[in-house]
Amino acid sequence: MKKGAVPVLFEWNSYSLPATRPSVWDRTERPNTPDLPDDEEPVMEVDCHDHDYCYTTEPAAVDLALGETEELRSKLSKLRREMEEMAISCKFGLERFASSDDDIRFYTRFASYAHLMSFWSQIESAVHAIVRVTRARAVTKADDVRQAVNPTSLQPIDEFFLFMTYLSLGLLQKDLAHRFGIHQSTVSRIINTWANFLYNVLGAVGIWLDEKTIREKMPEVFHQYPDTYVILDCTELRCQTPDSLLLQSEVFSSYKSHSTFKGLIGIAPHRPVMFVSPLYEGSISDREILKQSGLISLRNPSMAIMVDKGFLVEDIVPCRVHIPAFLKKKTQLSGPEVRKTQSIARLRVHVERIIRRVKEHKLFSTVIPLSLTGSINQLFAVA
């Protein structure tokens, strides 16, 4: 203390020192919690929903849920079927018309779907070996045939259906391309491929019958001409007029007054087709077409042929010829000549029906474009 200082702060006059701050190293005791009575315990309320294993769902609710599930499954199956049917109906192909024989006749000229499938079963085994137009060209440039394969997006049976539709209805290739959902050039290749394939497959089947078979199956209506072996007739198909004057003169038919292709068809007395010639220019005569067709070499001298008036071929065939009588310089035919002409006409009507059936294919009943010249013989033979 300083000299002369007098203490004035004492405990009795309410003086106290300020409290000091505790150090961080000083421990402070926690305040004691008040003791609870023994009969009171802390209660904690928890909102917890536990599973009740004794609880069961009402049977009606289960049945209702199952019923709704089955109903949804049924609707789903129905929608799937409708989608499949819609996909088939939108796709132009054989499967779409398989249930309708009328549609099969319209599009393919087969009597029914069963007839078409029967024919398909006969050629199906050879389809795998089909040589496509593009493939044949590629093979000449490459040794590996497999590199030249160019399959289309259509199944083989749908390609066959496309070909028959083209032959039967004569639709334009662009129309067929839209119907089948492929390119027009693909349609052209399919038509040429199947024309060549069917021409080779069907051409390998011998249709020329022997004399024994002809005599065994000779119909009674031929009792006046029992030696008839084959009935012949020519048919003409109108074609597009070429630009060349020379070609115009060759294909022009004075009988049709139009440019035509001309072919020869022969049937047996009991009506199966025995002979189909290639197509020639329309200006050729019936006599000349018989010579060029090679039919004369097949003739049996002991049998006869039945022809129309235009076939003046008695001097070039080694057999008899049943032909209607001519007027020549007479004013009218005699009684026997009239009866002979009428009887031959009644028998020849069968070959005319065959020709009419060929022309039921719209491709041959319309004007044939010259672009088909390379495959018209195959198309005519297949029809």
Secondary structure by P-SEA (a helix, b strand, c coil): ccccccccccccccccccbbbbcccbbbbccccccccccccbbbbbbcccccccccccaaaaaaaaaaaaaaaaaaaaaaaaaaaaaaaaccccccccccaaaaaaccccccaaaaaaaaaaccccccccccaaaaaaaacccccccccccccccaaaaaaaaaaaaaccccaaaaaaaacccaaaaaaaaaaaaaaaaaaaaaccccccaaaaaaaccccccccccccbbbbbbbbbbcccccaaaaaaacccccccccccbbbbbccccccccccccccccccaaaaaaaacccccccccbbbbbccccccccccccccbbbbbccccccccaaaaaaaaaaaaaaaaaaaaaaaaaccccccccccccccccaaaaaaac
